[in-house]
Amino acid sequence: MELLQAFKFELQPTTHQRGMMQCFAGACRFVFNKALNIQQERNANGASKLSYPDLCKLLTSWRSSGKLPWLRAAPAQPLQQSLMDLERAYDNFFAKRAAYPRFKRKGKHDSFRYPQPVQIKLDQLGNRLFLPKLGWLRYRNSRKVLGTLRSVTVSQHAGRWYVSIQTTRETEVPTLEGRRIGIDLGIIRFATMSDGRYLEPLNSFRRHESTLRKAAQSLSRKQKYSNNWKKARARIRRIHQGIGNARRDYLHKATTEICNNHAIICIEDLQVRQMSKSARGNVECPGKHVRAKSSFNKSILDQGWNEFRRQLTYKVAWRGGRLIVVPPYFTSQTCPCCGHVSTKNRPQQARFACQSCGYKNHADIVAAINILRRGEEILISEGRDNAQFACEVSNATRLPAAGTHRRASG
C-alpha cells in the first residue's frame, strides 16, 4: 500500500533567512486575500467564479507588473499553492465540509508550501534542507526521513519556524493478529481499558492555567500594539504552544503503545462539540450552573479526545489493524453480565452495581467492556466471525475484578 507520512522538524534559520520567510509567508497571504476579494466581487456582481488556471494567469500579471514588485522576490510555486488552497476552500464550502473562505490575518497560521521535491543533505554541521530562494537551512534532526519527497511546508508558530516534509512510500500491508480492546474516555481517567488498565489524564491546560491567566492580565494592562504589548502577546503564544506540545506528546506515546499491542480497538463516537457546549443561555432563558459547566467544558477540551481518535485511526491502520467507533449510549449503565440497563446501576460516578444480578466494578471499566462488545457485534454483523475470533472474543471480554493503574511512558 502507499503510505503518506509527514516528518516535522524545527528550523534553525539565520536572521536573513528568517526575514525572507516572513516575506514569503506575507506574499502568500496577500495573494490568497487578493484572489478571495476578486471572487467575492465577482459573486456580488453576478459573475461566475474564476477557476484556478484563470487565477494563475492573474498571478503572472501581478508579478510582471511594476505595481507589486515585491511579489517577484517570493518563489512562484508557493504563491500558486496559496491559490490552490483557496480553490480547495471553495470546494469544501460547496461540499458543505467547511465554512465560507475567510481572509487570512498576519501572524496567524503563517506558512508557505513547496510542491516539488527538495534536497536533503547531511554534512558535518548537521542536517540541512535546501529550499528555492532560501538556500540551505539547518533544522533539528530527530529521525530519518523515509520515502520519496512530495511537498515541503514551512510554518511559523509562536515565533519559531518549522518544516513539515511529506513523503510517500510503498509498504506491505501487515497482517496484525492480536488482542481486541475497548477504550472508555473520561476526565478523571483519561482512557480506561476493557482489561482493567487505565491512563491518568495529563491536564496540560490545567497545569498552566494560572500562568496563562497572569500573562493575559499582564497583556490587558499594556497599550495595544506597543512593543511591551507585543512581548506580552508573544509570551501567551509560547505558553499555548507548550500546552499543545505536551498534550500531543502524551497522546502520541499513548496511542503508539495501544496500537502496537492491539489489532482491534473500539472507542465511543463522542460528540465533543455538543458535550462542551456553553450553558450560558440567553436573556430570556438564562442557563443554570454556568460556572460549573464552564469548568467542566475546559476539562473536556483539555483531554484532546478528537486528536486521540485521529491518531488511533491512522496508527492502527498502518499496523494492519482497525478502529471501530460505536454508539456511546448507556455504556456505563448496562450490566456486562446480565444486560440490565438502568440509571440506578450507577449509584456513584465511579461505582457500578447492577440492580438485577449484583455485579460490581468500576463504572469506567464496565463502559469499556460494553464498548468492546458493541465493536465485536459490528464485526460479527460484517461476517468476520470464526472459531478463532470467538475464542479471542471470549478471552477479551472476560470481566476483570479491578482496574490496574498504568500511565503512558513519558
C-alpha positions as CSV (number, residue, x, y, z in Angstrom):
1,M,0.0,0.0,0.0
2,E,1.0,3.6,-0.5
3,L,1.9,5.2,2.9
4,L,1.8,9.0,3.2
5,Q,3.7,10.4,6.2
6,A,4.8,13.8,7.3
7,F,8.0,14.5,9.2
8,K,8.1,17.8,11.2
9,F,11.3,19.5,12.4
10,E,12.2,22.8,13.9
11,L,14.2,25.0,11.6
12,Q,17.3,26.9,12.6
13,P,17.4,29.8,10.1
14,T,19.7,32.7,10.1
15,T,18.4,36.2,10.7
16,H,18.4,36.9,6.9
17,Q,16.5,33.7,6.2
18,R,14.0,34.4,8.9
19,G,13.2,37.8,7.3
20,M,12.9,36.2,3.9
21,M,10.5,33.5,5.2
22,Q,8.4,36.3,6.8
23,C,8.2,38.0,3.4
24,F,7.3,34.7,1.6
25,A,4.5,34.0,4.1
26,G,3.3,37.6,3.7
27,A,3.3,37.3,-0.1
28,C,1.3,34.0,0.0
29,R,-1.2,35.7,2.4
30,F,-1.5,38.7,0.1
31,V,-2.2,36.5,-3.0
32,F,-4.8,34.5,-1.1
33,N,-6.6,37.6,0.2
34,K,-6.5,39.4,-3.2
35,A,-7.8,36.4,-5.0
36,L,-10.6,35.9,-2.4
37,N,-11.5,39.6,-2.8
38,I,-11.8,39.2,-6.5
39,Q,-14.0,36.1,-6.1
40,Q,-16.3,37.9,-3.7
41,E,-16.6,40.9,-6.0
42,R,-17.5,38.7,-9.0
43,N,-20.1,36.9,-6.8
44,A,-21.6,40.2,-5.8
45,N,-21.8,41.3,-9.5
46,G,-23.4,38.0,-10.5
47,A,-20.4,36.8,-12.4
48,S,-19.1,33.2,-12.2
49,K,-16.2,32.2,-10.0
50,L,-12.7,32.2,-11.6
51,S,-11.1,28.9,-12.0
52,Y,-7.6,28.0,-10.7
53,P,-5.9,28.4,-14.1
54,D,-7.5,31.9,-14.5
55,L,-6.2,32.9,-11.1
56,C,-2.8,31.7,-12.0
57,K,-2.9,33.9,-15.1
58,L,-3.8,36.9,-12.8
59,L,-0.9,36.0,-10.6
60,T,1.5,36.1,-13.5
61,S,0.3,39.6,-14.4
62,W,0.6,40.7,-10.8
63,R,4.2,39.5,-10.7
64,S,5.1,41.0,-14.1
65,S,3.6,44.4,-13.5
66,G,5.6,47.1,-11.7
67,K,2.9,47.8,-9.1
68,L,3.7,44.7,-7.0
69,P,7.5,44.3,-7.4
70,W,7.9,42.5,-4.1
71,L,5.9,39.6,-5.3
72,R,8.8,38.7,-7.7
73,A,11.0,38.2,-4.7
74,A,8.9,35.3,-3.5
75,P,9.1,31.9,-5.4
76,A,6.2,31.4,-7.8
77,Q,5.2,27.9,-6.6
78,P,4.3,28.8,-3.1
79,L,2.1,31.6,-4.5
80,Q,0.4,29.2,-6.8
81,Q,-0.2,26.8,-3.8
82,S,-2.0,29.6,-1.9
83,L,-4.3,29.9,-4.9
84,M,-4.8,26.2,-4.8
85,D,-5.6,26.4,-1.1
86,L,-8.3,29.0,-2.0
87,E,-9.7,26.7,-4.6
88,R,-9.8,23.8,-2.1
89,A,-11.5,26.1,0.4
90,Y,-14.3,26.8,-2.1
91,D,-14.7,23.1,-2.9
92,N,-15.0,22.3,0.8
93,F,-17.6,25.1,1.2
94,F,-19.7,23.9,-1.7
95,A,-19.5,20.3,-0.5
96,K,-20.7,21.6,3.0
97,R,-17.5,20.3,4.6
98,A,-16.4,23.7,5.8
99,A,-17.5,27.3,6.2
100,Y,-17.1,30.1,3.6
101,P,-13.4,31.0,3.0
102,R,-12.2,33.9,5.2
103,F,-9.4,36.4,4.8
104,K,-6.0,35.5,6.3
105,R,-4.5,37.6,9.1
106,K,-0.9,38.4,9.7
107,G,0.7,36.4,12.4
108,K,-1.9,33.6,12.3
109,H,-1.1,30.4,10.5
110,D,1.8,32.0,8.6
111,S,3.1,29.3,6.2
112,F,4.0,28.6,2.6
113,R,4.4,25.3,0.7
114,Y,6.7,24.0,-2.0
115,P,5.0,21.2,-4.1
116,Q,8.1,19.9,-5.8
117,P,10.8,17.7,-4.1
118,V,13.7,19.5,-2.5
119,Q,17.1,18.3,-1.4
120,I,18.1,16.9,2.0
121,K,21.8,16.8,2.7
122,L,23.7,15.6,5.8
123,D,27.1,17.2,6.4
124,Q,29.4,17.8,9.4
125,L,27.4,20.8,10.5
126,G,24.2,18.8,10.8
127,N,21.2,18.1,8.6
128,R,20.3,20.8,6.1
129,L,17.4,21.4,3.8
130,F,17.5,23.2,0.5
131,L,14.6,25.5,-0.4
132,P,14.4,27.7,-3.5
133,K,15.3,31.3,-2.9
134,L,16.2,30.5,0.7
135,G,19.2,28.3,0.2
136,W,20.4,25.7,2.7
137,L,18.6,25.8,6.1
138,R,19.6,23.9,9.2
139,Y,17.0,22.0,11.2
140,R,16.9,19.9,14.3
141,N,17.0,16.3,13.0
142,S,15.3,13.9,15.3
143,R,14.6,11.0,13.0
144,K,15.3,9.8,9.5
145,V,13.1,11.0,6.6
146,L,11.7,7.9,4.8
147,G,10.2,7.7,1.4
148,T,10.1,10.0,-1.7
149,L,9.6,13.7,-1.1
150,R,6.2,15.1,-2.2
151,S,6.0,18.5,-0.7
152,V,7.6,20.7,2.0
153,T,5.6,23.2,4.1
154,V,7.3,25.9,6.2
155,S,5.2,27.4,9.0
156,Q,5.6,29.7,12.0
157,H,4.2,29.1,15.5
158,A,4.9,31.3,18.5
159,G,8.0,32.9,16.8
160,R,9.6,29.6,15.8
161,W,9.8,28.2,12.3
162,Y,9.1,24.6,11.4
163,V,9.3,22.5,8.3
164,S,6.9,19.6,7.5
165,I,8.2,17.2,4.9
166,Q,5.6,15.0,3.3
167,T,6.8,11.7,1.8
168,T,5.3,8.7,0.2
169,R,6.5,5.1,0.1
170,E,5.2,1.7,-0.7
171,T,4.9,-0.8,2.2
172,E,3.4,-4.2,2.6
173,V,0.1,-4.4,4.5
174,P,0.9,-6.1,7.8
175,T,-1.4,-8.9,8.9
176,L,-1.7,-8.0,12.6
177,E,-3.4,-10.6,14.7
178,G,-3.6,-9.5,18.3
179,R,-5.8,-8.6,21.1
180,R,-9.0,-6.6,21.0
181,I,-9.7,-3.9,23.4
182,G,-12.4,-1.3,24.3
183,I,-11.5,2.1,25.5
184,D,-13.7,4.5,27.5
185,L,-12.6,8.1,27.6
186,G,-13.2,10.3,30.5
187,I,-11.8,13.2,32.7
188,I,-10.9,11.5,36.0
189,R,-9.4,8.7,34.0
190,F,-8.3,9.7,30.5
191,A,-8.6,6.2,29.0
192,T,-9.9,3.1,30.7
193,M,-9.3,-0.2,29.0
194,S,-11.6,-3.2,29.0
195,D,-8.9,-5.3,30.6
196,G,-8.9,-3.1,33.7
197,R,-5.9,-0.9,32.9
198,Y,-6.2,2.9,32.7
199,L,-4.3,6.0,31.9
200,E,-4.2,9.1,34.0
201,P,-5.1,12.4,32.4
202,L,-2.3,14.8,31.6
203,N,-4.4,18.0,32.1
204,S,-1.8,20.1,30.3
205,F,-4.0,23.2,30.3
206,R,-4.9,23.0,33.9
207,R,-1.3,22.8,34.9
208,H,-0.5,26.1,33.1
209,E,-3.9,27.8,33.7
210,S,-2.6,30.1,36.5
211,T,0.4,31.1,34.4
212,L,-1.7,31.8,31.4
213,R,-4.2,33.9,33.4
214,K,-1.4,36.1,34.8
215,A,0.0,36.5,31.3
216,A,-3.4,37.5,30.0
217,Q,-3.8,40.0,32.8
218,S,-0.4,41.5,32.0
219,L,-1.4,41.8,28.3
220,S,-4.6,43.6,29.2
221,R,-2.7,46.4,31.0
222,K,-0.4,47.1,28.0
223,Q,-1.2,49.7,25.4
224,K,-2.3,47.9,22.3
225,Y,0.3,47.3,19.5
226,S,3.1,48.8,21.7
227,N,6.4,46.9,22.0
228,N,5.5,45.7,25.5
229,W,2.1,44.6,24.3
230,K,3.8,42.5,21.5
231,K,6.1,40.9,24.0
232,A,3.2,40.0,26.3
233,R,1.3,38.5,23.4
234,A,4.3,36.5,22.3
235,R,4.6,35.1,25.9
236,I,1.0,34.0,25.8
237,R,1.6,32.3,22.5
238,R,4.6,30.4,23.9
239,I,2.5,29.2,26.8
240,H,-0.2,27.9,24.5
241,Q,2.4,26.3,22.3
242,G,3.9,24.5,25.4
243,I,0.4,23.3,26.4
244,G,-0.2,21.9,22.9
245,N,3.2,20.3,22.6
246,A,2.8,18.5,25.9
247,R,-0.7,17.2,25.0
248,R,0.4,16.0,21.6
249,D,3.5,14.2,23.0
250,Y,1.3,12.5,25.6
251,L,-1.2,11.4,23.1
252,H,1.4,10.1,20.6
253,K,3.0,8.0,23.3
254,A,-0.3,6.6,24.5
255,T,-1.7,5.8,21.0
256,T,1.5,4.2,19.8
257,E,1.6,1.9,22.8
258,I,-2.1,0.9,22.3
259,C,-1.7,0.3,18.6
260,N,1.4,-1.8,19.0
261,N,-0.4,-4.2,21.3
262,H,-3.9,-4.4,19.9
263,A,-5.3,-5.3,16.4
264,I,-8.9,-4.2,17.1
265,I,-9.6,-1.0,19.0
266,C,-13.1,0.0,19.9
267,I,-14.0,3.5,21.1
268,E,-17.1,5.7,21.6
269,D,-18.3,8.1,19.0
270,L,-18.2,11.1,21.3
271,Q,-19.6,14.4,20.0
272,V,-17.1,16.7,21.8
273,R,-18.6,19.9,20.3
274,Q,-22.0,19.1,21.8
275,M,-20.6,17.9,25.1
276,S,-18.6,21.1,25.6
277,K,-21.4,23.5,24.6
278,S,-21.9,26.5,26.9
279,A,-24.7,26.6,29.4
280,R,-25.0,30.3,29.5
281,G,-28.2,30.6,27.5
282,N,-29.7,34.0,26.7
283,V,-31.5,36.9,28.4
284,E,-35.0,35.3,28.0
285,C,-33.9,31.8,29.1
286,P,-30.7,32.0,31.2
287,G,-28.7,28.8,31.8
288,K,-28.2,27.1,35.1
289,H,-24.8,26.2,36.8
290,V,-23.0,28.2,34.1
291,R,-19.7,28.4,36.0
292,A,-19.6,24.7,36.8
293,K,-20.4,23.8,33.2
294,S,-17.7,26.1,32.0
295,S,-15.1,24.4,34.2
296,F,-16.4,21.0,33.0
297,N,-16.0,22.2,29.4
298,K,-12.4,23.2,30.0
299,S,-11.7,19.7,31.4
300,I,-13.2,18.1,28.4
301,L,-11.3,20.2,25.8
302,D,-8.1,19.7,27.8
303,Q,-8.1,15.9,27.1
304,G,-7.8,16.0,23.3
305,W,-10.3,13.2,22.6
306,N,-10.6,14.0,18.9
307,E,-6.8,14.1,18.5
308,F,-6.6,10.8,20.4
309,R,-9.2,9.3,18.0
310,R,-7.4,10.7,14.9
311,Q,-4.0,9.3,15.9
312,L,-5.6,5.9,16.7
313,T,-7.2,5.8,13.2
314,Y,-4.1,6.1,11.1
315,K,-1.7,4.3,13.5
316,V,-3.7,1.2,13.8
317,A,-4.3,1.2,10.0
318,W,-0.5,1.4,9.5
319,R,-0.2,-1.8,11.5
320,G,-2.9,-3.7,9.7
321,G,-5.5,-3.3,12.5
322,R,-8.8,-1.5,12.7
323,L,-10.5,1.2,14.7
324,I,-14.2,0.6,15.4
325,V,-16.4,3.5,16.5
326,V,-19.6,2.5,18.4
327,P,-22.6,4.5,19.8
328,P,-21.9,5.9,23.3
329,Y,-25.4,5.4,24.7
330,F,-25.8,3.7,28.1
331,T,-22.4,2.1,28.0
332,S,-21.8,2.9,31.7
333,Q,-25.4,1.9,32.8
334,T,-25.6,-1.5,31.1
335,C,-24.5,-4.6,33.1
336,P,-22.0,-6.7,31.1
337,C,-23.2,-9.8,32.9
338,C,-27.0,-9.8,32.5
339,G,-27.5,-6.9,30.2
340,H,-29.8,-4.9,32.6
341,V,-29.9,-1.2,31.7
342,S,-30.8,1.3,34.4
343,T,-29.6,4.6,35.7
344,K,-29.7,3.0,39.2
345,N,-26.9,0.7,38.2
346,R,-24.5,3.6,38.7
347,P,-25.2,4.9,42.2
348,Q,-22.0,7.0,42.1
349,Q,-19.7,8.5,39.5
350,A,-17.1,5.8,39.7
351,R,-19.1,2.8,41.1
352,F,-21.2,0.3,39.2
353,A,-23.6,-2.0,41.0
354,C,-26.1,-4.0,38.9
355,Q,-29.6,-3.9,40.5
356,S,-30.5,-7.2,38.8
357,C,-27.6,-9.6,39.2
358,G,-25.4,-7.8,41.7
359,Y,-22.3,-7.4,39.6
360,K,-20.0,-4.7,40.9
361,N,-17.0,-3.0,39.2
362,H,-15.6,0.4,38.3
363,A,-18.1,2.3,36.1
364,D,-15.4,3.2,33.5
365,I,-14.3,-0.5,33.2
366,V,-17.9,-1.5,32.7
367,A,-18.2,1.1,30.0
368,A,-15.0,-0.1,28.3
369,I,-16.3,-3.7,28.3
370,N,-19.6,-2.7,26.8
371,I,-17.8,-0.6,24.1
372,L,-15.7,-3.7,23.2
373,R,-18.7,-5.9,22.9
374,R,-20.5,-3.4,20.7
375,G,-17.5,-3.3,18.4
376,E,-17.5,-7.1,18.3
377,E,-21.1,-7.1,17.3
378,I,-20.2,-4.8,14.4
379,L,-17.5,-7.3,13.3
380,I,-19.9,-10.2,13.6
381,S,-22.5,-8.4,11.5
382,E,-19.9,-7.9,8.8
383,G,-19.3,-11.7,8.7
384,R,-15.9,-11.7,10.3
385,D,-16.6,-14.3,13.0
386,N,-15.0,-17.6,13.1
387,A,-13.8,-20.1,15.7
388,Q,-10.6,-18.3,16.4
389,F,-12.4,-15.0,16.6
390,A,-15.0,-16.4,19.0
391,C,-12.2,-17.7,21.2
392,E,-10.4,-14.3,21.2
393,V,-13.7,-12.6,22.0
394,S,-14.3,-14.8,25.0
395,N,-10.9,-14.0,26.3
396,A,-11.1,-10.3,25.6
397,T,-14.5,-9.8,27.3
398,R,-13.6,-11.7,30.5
399,L,-14.7,-9.4,33.3
400,P,-11.8,-8.0,35.3
401,A,-12.4,-7.7,39.0
402,A,-10.5,-4.4,39.5
403,G,-8.5,-1.9,37.4
404,T,-4.8,-1.7,37.4
405,H,-3.2,1.7,37.1
406,R,-0.8,2.3,34.2
407,R,0.4,5.6,32.8
408,A,1.8,6.3,29.3
409,S,5.5,6.5,29.2
410,G,6.9,10.0,29.3
